[in-house]
């Protein structure tokens, strides 16, 4: 009996060690080179697209909520070649997004700053179209919808590695894009049209990460990044 209880205690300790508290890194993640981009308490490291400080009100119950803000919350450093992992939770009819490679932060005349980046869509829906969660917004649709119901936390992992982007949602890889195949403005490789007047083959491969506000509450936590060599 005592041996059995000891085994249970050992298992509990091992599981607890492997799964850190929110907005922290496990020892294994530290060994693997992961970096924590949000401390769960402050907006340290984050700013507006105009590079201004953010109010503390964006931190809510250990998560970052972009709503309301000036289009998106921006991580302070431009980044190149990485894996980005985070959790997010939606509200009904929520529309948000995770921006990658945003460069520069100054919008072009007549365009929002989103045209300077590439967006992974975050949206409350049950379909798998060009604007649904996990899509590379208006460019590549996900293979399936693996989104959890409103109110539950989802885990997303995005790989941004030179010419390639890939999205995993709740443990399943659902979207990928080879930017070298995107050689025309407003056209996908298959010839169908999209909204962006950008040749993605030539799009900057280093830029800012952003969490979009599109008029809805959406919470982000456990924001972690592993640089790729």
BELQUI-V218907 format. One record per backbone hydrogen bond with DSSP energy under -0.5 kcal/mol. NH is the residue of the N-H (numbers start at 1). CO is the residue of the C=O. Records with the same first field share a line. If there is no record, write none. Layout:
NH = CO + CO
This chain:
5 = 1
6 = 2
7 = 3
8 = 4
9 = 5
10 = 6
11 = 7
12 = 8
13 = 9
14 = 10
15 = 11
16 = 12
17 = 13
18 = 14
19 = 15
20 = 18
24 = 21
30 = 26
31 = 27
32 = 28
33 = 29 + 30
34 = 29
35 = 225
37 = 35 + 223
38 = 223
46 = 43
47 = 74
48 = 52
49 = 70
51 = 48
54 = 46
58 = 55
59 = 56
60 = 58 + 63
63 = 60
64 = 220
65 = 58 + 63
66 = 64 + 218
71 = 69
72 = 70
73 = 211
74 = 47
75 = 209
76 = 45
79 = 207
81 = 205
82 = 160
83 = 226
84 = 158
85 = 224
86 = 156
87 = 221
88 = 154
89 = 219
91 = 217
94 = 91
96 = 122
98 = 120
99 = 97 + 210
100 = 118
102 = 208
103 = 101 + 116
107 = 105
111 = 108
115 = 112
116 = 113
117 = 114
118 = 100
120 = 98
121 = 119 + 135
122 = 96
124 = 94
125 = 123
132 = 129
133 = 123
134 = 121
135 = 132
136 = 140
137 = 119 + 135
138 = 130
139 = 136
140 = 136
142 = 129
143 = 174
146 = 144
151 = 90
152 = 149
154 = 88
156 = 86
157 = 168
158 = 84
159 = 166
160 = 82 + 158
161 = 159 + 164
164 = 161
165 = 177
166 = 159
167 = 175
168 = 157
169 = 172
170 = 155
172 = 169
174 = 167 + 172
175 = 167
177 = 165
179 = 163 + 177
181 = 178
182 = 179
183 = 181
186 = 196
187 = 184
188 = 192
191 = 188
194 = 186
198 = 196
200 = 198
201 = 182
202 = 199
203 = 200
207 = 79
208 = 102
210 = 99
211 = 73
212 = 97 + 210
213 = 71
214 = 95 + 212
219 = 89
220 = 64
221 = 87
224 = 85 + 222
225 = 35
226 = 83
227 = 33 + 225
228 = 81
